[in-house]
Amino acid sequence: MTTKSKSEKKRWHKMMDAITSTMKIDPDEYSHITSPSRFSSFGYALAGWLYMLRRQKNTRIQAVASVLVFLFALWLQIDVVRWAILILTITIVWMAEFLNAAVEAVINIVSPDYHPMAKVGKDVAAAAVLLGVVAAVLVGLLILGPALLAKFSIVI
């Protein structure tokens, strides 16, 4: 075996170790609480959602906006594909908001004092929500706008 092929083999093994190292970590070894069942996991997720609705003002605004969009879409009688797109779009905004709150909570724990990088983390997480909201508004206009115009027989 040549030196070059031994070097390539070492590089290959190093790369494979880097790729597979994460999957070898057992989360039970590092977590003080591990969900005992799928039912418990569902309960934790529901608790997180209820927390968001109770403690995060933007989530309550999103809840009202989501209901209004759904009622508007029902009234416009959009087709199933447009419903799927609306549901996915709204869900992405909710997910971004939930992840933003999670990032903020972790940052508050690890950096209770002001730190410029903590600000960056919070601002970037908030920007992800803003990006999702802007996209959702545009998707909503593209889906609901033509349906609204058609409802009133308006041709552009």
C-alpha positions as CSV (number, residue, x, y, z in Angstrom):
1,M,0.0,0.0,0.0
2,T,1.4,3.4,-0.9
3,T,1.7,6.3,1.5
4,K,-0.8,8.3,-0.6
5,S,-3.4,5.6,-0.3
6,K,-2.8,5.3,3.5
7,S,-3.3,9.0,3.8
8,E,-6.5,8.9,1.7
9,K,-7.7,6.0,3.9
10,K,-7.0,8.0,7.1
11,R,-8.9,11.0,5.6
12,W,-11.8,8.8,4.7
13,H,-12.0,7.3,8.2
14,K,-11.8,10.8,9.7
15,M,-14.6,12.0,7.5
16,M,-16.8,9.0,8.3
17,D,-16.1,9.4,12.1
18,A,-17.2,13.1,11.8
19,I,-20.4,12.1,9.9
20,T,-21.3,9.2,12.3
21,S,-20.2,10.7,15.6
22,T,-23.5,12.5,16.3
23,M,-25.6,9.5,15.9
24,K,-23.5,7.6,18.5
25,I,-24.5,10.1,21.2
26,D,-27.2,8.8,23.6
27,P,-29.3,11.7,24.7
28,D,-30.4,9.8,27.8
29,E,-26.8,10.2,29.1
30,Y,-27.1,14.0,29.0
31,S,-30.7,14.8,29.8
32,H,-32.1,15.0,33.3
33,I,-35.6,14.3,32.0
34,T,-36.3,11.7,29.3
35,S,-39.8,11.2,28.1
36,P,-41.1,7.9,29.4
37,S,-43.7,7.4,26.6
38,R,-45.0,8.9,23.3
39,F,-48.1,10.0,25.3
40,S,-45.8,12.0,27.7
41,S,-44.0,13.5,24.7
42,F,-47.3,14.6,23.3
43,G,-48.1,16.2,26.6
44,Y,-44.8,18.1,26.7
45,A,-45.5,19.4,23.2
46,L,-49.0,20.5,24.2
47,A,-47.5,22.2,27.3
48,G,-45.1,24.1,25.0
49,W,-48.0,25.2,22.8
50,L,-50.1,26.3,25.7
51,Y,-47.1,28.2,27.2
52,M,-46.7,30.0,23.8
53,L,-50.3,31.0,23.8
54,R,-50.2,32.2,27.4
55,R,-46.9,33.9,27.5
56,Q,-46.0,35.1,24.0
57,K,-48.1,38.0,22.7
58,N,-47.1,37.4,19.1
59,T,-48.5,33.8,19.2
60,R,-51.9,35.1,20.3
61,I,-51.8,37.5,17.3
62,Q,-50.8,34.6,15.1
63,A,-53.7,32.5,16.5
64,V,-56.2,35.2,15.6
65,A,-54.7,35.8,12.2
66,S,-54.7,32.0,11.5
67,V,-58.4,31.7,12.4
68,L,-59.3,34.7,10.3
69,V,-57.4,33.4,7.3
70,F,-59.0,29.9,7.7
71,L,-62.5,31.5,7.9
72,F,-61.8,33.7,4.9
73,A,-60.5,30.7,2.9
74,L,-63.7,28.8,3.9
75,W,-65.8,31.7,2.7
76,L,-63.9,31.9,-0.6
77,Q,-64.2,28.1,-1.0
78,I,-60.6,27.6,-2.2
79,D,-59.6,24.2,-3.5
80,V,-57.8,21.5,-1.6
81,V,-54.3,22.3,-3.1
82,R,-54.7,26.0,-2.0
83,W,-55.8,24.8,1.4
84,A,-52.7,22.6,1.7
85,I,-50.4,25.6,0.7
86,L,-52.2,27.8,3.3
87,I,-51.9,25.2,6.0
88,L,-48.2,24.6,5.3
89,T,-47.5,28.4,5.2
90,I,-49.3,29.1,8.4
91,T,-47.6,26.1,10.1
92,I,-44.1,27.4,9.0
93,V,-44.8,30.8,10.7
94,W,-46.0,29.0,13.9
95,M,-42.9,26.8,13.9
96,A,-40.6,29.8,13.4
97,E,-42.3,31.6,16.3
98,F,-41.9,28.5,18.5
99,L,-38.3,28.1,17.6
100,N,-37.7,31.8,18.2
101,A,-39.1,31.5,21.7
102,A,-36.9,28.4,22.3
103,V,-33.8,30.1,21.1
104,E,-34.6,33.2,23.3
105,A,-35.2,30.9,26.4
106,V,-31.8,29.1,25.9
107,I,-30.0,32.4,25.3
108,N,-31.6,33.8,28.5
109,I,-30.3,30.8,30.5
110,V,-26.7,30.7,29.1
111,S,-26.3,34.5,28.9
112,P,-28.3,36.2,31.6
113,D,-26.2,39.4,31.2
114,Y,-26.1,41.4,28.0
115,H,-23.8,40.0,25.4
116,P,-23.6,41.2,21.8
117,M,-23.6,37.7,20.5
118,A,-26.7,36.9,22.6
119,K,-28.4,39.8,20.9
120,V,-27.3,38.5,17.5
121,G,-28.9,35.1,18.3
122,K,-32.2,36.6,19.4
123,D,-32.3,39.1,16.5
124,V,-31.6,36.4,13.9
125,A,-34.2,34.1,15.4
126,A,-36.7,36.9,15.3
127,A,-35.7,37.6,11.7
128,A,-36.6,34.0,10.8
129,V,-40.1,34.7,12.1
130,L,-40.4,37.9,10.2
131,L,-39.2,36.2,7.0
132,G,-41.9,33.5,7.5
133,V,-44.6,36.1,8.1
134,V,-43.6,38.1,5.0
135,A,-43.7,34.9,2.9
136,A,-47.1,33.9,4.5
137,V,-48.6,37.3,3.6
138,L,-47.4,37.0,0.0
139,V,-48.7,33.4,-0.3
140,G,-52.0,34.5,1.3
141,L,-52.3,37.3,-1.3
142,L,-51.5,35.0,-4.2
143,I,-54.0,32.4,-3.0
144,L,-56.8,34.5,-1.5
145,G,-56.6,37.5,-3.8
146,P,-57.6,35.9,-7.0
147,A,-60.3,33.9,-5.2
148,L,-61.7,37.1,-3.7
149,L,-61.7,38.8,-7.1
150,A,-63.5,35.8,-8.6
151,K,-66.0,35.8,-5.8
152,F,-67.1,39.3,-6.9
153,S,-66.6,38.7,-10.6
154,I,-63.8,41.2,-10.8
155,V,-61.5,40.7,-13.8
156,I,-58.1,42.4,-13.9
